């Protein structure tokens, strides 16, 4: 794809990597970015005043496409994301957290689907989901309704809201100036700032869509958002649902389509709230705490379907010894399966 950035000697894409005290993980993250098959990119690392070997790791790389900026003091997760956005030189930016990984063809595929349409506000690709605790990687859900290419943004949004596709920040390429004009990543959404930033860009007409997974999100207990309270996580989910509903009221003219988006936004974050509460319970939260959270957010959970409620009830009502035994068996099975898959067959 040719663009004004190429003629001006600027990169078309900035792959931005905010990092803090994750030297071991950062090395492979930067490597995955530098291996991109699309060449007109820059790799921007914003070191949030790391106290480990981050500086030494970054000095190992001599690729001229890599640019490093360092904060004198830890400014926080989301401000560091916005530092990346402010410093990006590319027309588009992809923000990749230091514990996530992108496939070498991610940028190439995102650029392919928009061709010469350099004003497209966003390109959405899919991502796999890796659970560090079990070592299991869950493949992305791909759409059965829409394929890769230029698509109506509302179609992509509906696929996301109905859980027909798996999307995370590291698989989304956003037009830099549009994201800046919206204020970047909102600081008052500590858990869902990514969705609050990219979902509104889907209301801009035609968008790019890659119906394939070209990145992997790493889920682990040592994440910044993993340290947030349960109330904060649930509240942020509902605030994003309300944000999407408000945008639908403003920009979707057909009443039936607008109402469907509002309904699916509520259902989406109802399901995610129950999934989080089930995970929270299985991680050791007491039944009384879970029930208190359900009561607190009861008005937000009324749109969820009966199957989700039954699955949720089965998890939270399961006695602790049985739940721990089932969790142990699940982890043991996963380890045995990985061993079987990697074992070298004799002869």
Secondary structure by P-SEA (a helix, b strand, c coil): ccccccccccccccbbbbbcccaaaaaaaaaaaaacccccbbbbbbccccccaaaaaaaccccccbbbbbbcccccaaaaaaaaaaaccccbbbbbccccccccaaaaaaaaaaccccccccccbbbbbbbccccbbbbbbbbcccccccccaaaaaaaaaacccccccccccccaaaaaaacccccccccccccccccccccccbbbbcccccbbbbbccccccccccaaaaaaaaaaaaaaaaaaaacccccaaaaaaaaaaaaaaaaaaaaaaaaaaaaacccaaaaaaaaaaaccccccccaaaaaaaaaaaaccaaaaaaaaaaaaaaaaaaaaaaaccccc
